[in-house]
Amino acid sequence: MSFAKTILLAAVVVLTSISALHWLLNVRTDRSTSAGFRVGFLPVTCHLTCPVTDFINKQLTGTSTFDPIRFHGWPELKEAYLSGYTPATFILAPMAIALREQGVPIKIVYLGHREGGDVMVHKDSQIFRTQDLRGKTVAVPGRYANHRLILFRELKKVGLKLEDVNIVEMAPPDMPAALYSRSVDAITSGEPFMGQTELDGYGRALYRVKEVWPGFISCVLAVREDVIQNRRAEVQQLVDGIAKSGKWLDQGMDNRLAAAQFVSTQYYNQNPRLLTYVLSQPPDRVIYSQLKPTRPNFEEIEQLGKESGILQGTAHFEDYIDDSFAPADDEVQAHAYTAPQP
């Protein structure tokens, strides 16, 4: 890696560390200030149903049972869950499985989405095939990200290994700037950050995840086992709300465009043009239906995780899944809410 790239990546690491320290110093000290049911999320489309549920609940009833807590990256989101600060959280599927293998009392109760999360390269790069990634620097959200497994799957198809590329871990919001400055050669994470590189004119999709891994799952909704035992009604209400929000988002483009506005401005702190683009170009870039956990999807993740060295293979579907809260996909009804149009 060139000296310039090394300096730029070091700067990214420092900024990420500062974000984690900010959470440790500020968020955790507020642990006793809210009695709400906290749900951790990142400002990515994989977690979109979290703020949508909170917003619609407030519009329909004037209040919300849930307190969505936004984090910048995976390390602090995971720490908040492990510490008990968030009884529920949206989390990477392989990370949830790995935590279960480590003895953490975690259960996946629903999916966050399907599809979404392409592999992007700079438009002026000479990377046009998976083989062209050999020796290149690729940013992923973390060791336990399904986006890392996308790379593993595609590299394996052409006879390459993860060791044939230089993988760096990076918070998703930092990835567009890293690709723009060419401190990395490729990036992959949940939307809207991949779409941002297209929208701003410097990113090009090496491949779309929906093309290479149909039905792709990145993030799931996970709940602590003690919370499942002691607060079942709240967990059920949360899952029902997430399911209704997903159906509402997939019900029509008007709902997606409305969500792009209120989520961007009130929850993600992003320019609405970004979510507007990602939720509409194309409309099925990320989908929020068919979110009940199924065994084949997770057995594939287990196998890939074991092959790629991030899972031990000691936790299986029945160990980390509790689908008792998940409604049948064909029975989910959308929120009865009509949002003002932007």
C-alpha positions, -999 to 999 in steps of 0.1 A, spaced: 0 0 0 13 35 -9 24 59 19 -5 83 10 -30 55 13 -15 45 47 -19 80 60 -55 83 48 -65 50 63 -48 59 96 -69 91 96 -101 71 91 -91 47 120 -85 77 143 -119 92 134 -136 59 140 -119 55 174 -130 90 184 -166 81 175 -164 50 197 -148 71 226 -176 97 222 -202 69 227 -184 55 257 -181 89 274 -215 103 265 -241 76 257 -233 50 284 -233 77 311 -270 84 302 -280 47 308 -304 55 335 -320 86 320 -345 68 298 -370 41 307 -379 33 271 -372 1 252 -339 11 234 -332 -3 200 -298 2 184 -294 10 148 -270 25 122 -279 51 96 -281 25 69 -311 12 48 -306 -23 64 -320 -7 96 -346 16 80 -376 -1 95 -364 10 130 -368 47 126 -399 42 103 -416 23 131 -408 49 157 -420 78 134 -452 61 124 -460 51 159 -457 87 170 -479 99 141 -506 74 148 -507 75 186 -486 105 196 -460 84 213 -437 54 208 -428 26 231 -394 23 216 -363 45 218 -342 42 187 -305 48 195 -283 57 165 -247 46 164 -219 55 140 -203 20 136 -205 -16 146 -181 -16 175 -200 8 196 -234 -7 186 -222 -41 197 -208 -28 229 -241 -11 237 -259 -44 233 -234 -65 253 -235 -40 281 -273 -42 283 -278 -6 273 -299 -17 243 -321 -47 250 -326 -51 212 -305 -41 183 -302 -43 145 -270 -63 140 -250 -81 113 -263 -117 109 -228 -134 112 -220 -112 142 -251 -124 160 -242 -160 152 -207 -155 164 -219 -139 197 -241 -169 202 -211 -192 197 -193 -171 224 -221 -177 249 -239 -144 245 -276 -148 252 -288 -134 219 -317 -144 197 -326 -132 162 -363 -125 160 -367 -109 126 -348 -97 95 -340 -61 88 -342 -63 50 -333 -82 19 -309 -71 -9 -289 -39 -8 -252 -34 -4 -233 -35 -36 -195 -37 -42 -184 -3 -55 -151 8 -72 -140 42 -85 -154 50 -119 -119 56 -133 -104 24 -119 -93 -5 -140 -113 -29 -118 -140 -46 -140 -139 -82 -128 -135 -99 -95 -101 -111 -106 -90 -74 -108 -94 -71 -70 -62 -92 -65 -38 -70 -44 -63 -42 -40 -76 -26 -8 -112 -33 -1 -132 -17 28 -158 -37 46 -179 -28 77 -163 -54 99 -150 -89 102 -185 -103 108 -202 -84 80 -221 -103 54 -205 -79 29 -172 -96 37 -189 -129 29 -200 -114 -5 -163 -109 -13 -155 -144 -1 -182 -160 -23 -171 -140 -54 -134 -145 -49 -140 -182 -44 -157 -185 -78 -126 -173 -96 -101 -192 -75 -90 -164 -52 -90 -162 -14 -96 -133 10 -59 -133 16 -54 -122 -20 -69 -88 -13 -61 -63 15 -93 -60 36 -97 -31 59 -126 -25 84 -143 9 82 -175 25 94 -200 27 65 -204 65 67 -167 69 61 -165 47 30 -176 72 3 -149 96 12 -123 68 13 -133 57 -22 -134 93 -35 -99 100 -23 -89 65 -36 -74 56 -3 -92 23 -9 -99 6 -42 -133 -8 -34 -160 -5 -7 -190 -26 3 -215 -20 30 -252 -14 35 -269 14 16 -272 44 13 -234 48 12 -228 27 -19 -255 47 -37 -239 79 -25 -208 72 -47 -230 67 -77 -251 98 -70 -220 120 -66 -206 107 -98 -174 88 -88 -186 53 -79 -193 24 -102 -208 -10 -92 -185 -39 -97 -215 -60 -90 -250 -57 -75 -255 -80 -45 -290 -89 -58 -274 -103 -89 -248 -124 -72 -266 -134 -40 -304 -132 -45 -323 -128 -12 -292 -115 5 -295 -107 42 -271 -84 59 -288 -73 92 -312 -88 116 -332 -77 146 -318 -94 177 -330 -94 213 -315 -105 246 -329 -138 259 -337 -123 293 -357 -96 276 -376 -122 256 -385 -140 288 -394 -109 308 -408 -85 282 -425 -106 256 -453 -82 249 -428 -54 241 -408 -77 219 -439 -87 200 -450 -51 196 -415 -43 182 -415 -71 157 -450 -64 146 -441 -27 141 -410 -36 121 -430 -60 99 -457 -34 93 -431 -8 85 -415 -31 60 -448 -38 43 -455 -1 43 -422 8 26 -428 -19 -1 -464 -8 -6 -456 20 -30 -430 47 -41 -449 75 -23 -442 58 10 -405 53 2 -401 89 -8 -419 101 23 -396 79 45 -366 92 27 -375 127 40 -385 121 76 -358 94 82 -330 115 67 -339 147 86 -350 133 119 -330 101 124 -300 97 100 -288 133 98 -283 129 61 -293 149 30 -327 134 19 -315 133 -17 -294 103 -7 -321 81 7 -345 93 -21 -320 80 -47 -313 47 -30 -350 39 -23 -360 46 -58 -331 38 -81 -342 11 -87 -372 6 -64 -361 -29 -54 -325 -20 -46 -334 -28 -10 -366 -47 -1 -384 -50 32 -408 -79 27 -403 -117 33 -385 -110 66 -393 -140 86 -361 -159 94 -357 -192 74 -334 -220 80 -318 -223 44 -307 -186 45 -290 -190 78 -274 -224 71 -258 -208 40 -244 -180 62 -232 -205 87 -214 -225 60 -198 -194 45 -188 -181 79 -171 -213 88 -153 -215 54 -141 -180 57 -129 -184 93 -152 -161 112 -175 -188 126 -167 -220 145 -198 -239 134 -209 -246 170 -242 -226 169 -270 -235 146 -304 -221 135 -323 -233 166 -296 -219 189 -298 -183 177 -332 -180 162 -365 -174 179 -391 -170 152 -421 -172 176 -426 -134 173 -424 -133 135 -457 -132 116 -461 -153 85 -449 -133 55 -483 -134 37 -501 -122 68 -482 -90 74 -504 -59 71 -489 -24 64 -493 5 88 -525 23 81 -506 56 77 -506 81 48 -475 102 49 -475 138 36 -457 139 3 -425 159 0 
